[in-house]
């Protein structure tokens, strides 16, 4: 089972507001001027965006103009003065979650080059051994194998992509004339 990193929504045009009271580094309830255009919780907000020490917080709940948050989601939780900008920006955390999830979903999958190699090898083998009885296909140790008359025979090296998905794919192929 693939476990994905949580991804949080953004908001069109990255709406921003400001905090209405000074907050300390441990405060988890923050009041802001407006939440117009902000997404439903959970989502990420950047406090002090424009400063090198900005802090990204995770909004757990929003009601009227009040946010319940996890501080220091990225950056260090710190005190912020009244009037500090709070904005729904695209952050490194958004980018990292996207990249990590794409990588997790692609892990071990056959790429187009490997699939083309497999299909060409199967076609070449089918052309050569139409009279043999083929009982299965597998990818093992970076190579495509066919089972002919009870014996596994390597028919092609594969550059990338050895996994159960590839084996299931190969196991479902039926070659005409074999």
C-alpha angles and dihedrals in degrees: 000000000000116000113206129203113247113262120205128210124250129208131239112265093005098265117220137194135161136251114257099211136033111266130202126222094265100044112119100179113070128180118211134188096246142353096196111148095008119136125245115274136301100059140125126259129188117221116202094009105183092046123094089232097054117154126219114211131190112232108217097177138004127197124172101317098335126102126198105205149177106233125222097020084154122001124017123306107243144156115282127194125235109277096036111149117252115190141172096233132164103258139190086256090060091048094046092050091050094049094043092050094048090049092048092050093047097044111126097357122139114255123218094261093053092046092050090050091051094048093047091048091050092049092047090048092047090053092051101042107035090138096052123089111241115204103179152334132235141170113227133161092357095306139101114239131188125200108230120181091340098312127103112232124189110229104169143010114234119211097208144358118058113170148116091271090060091047091050090048092050093045090058096053118104115196117211114238096020 
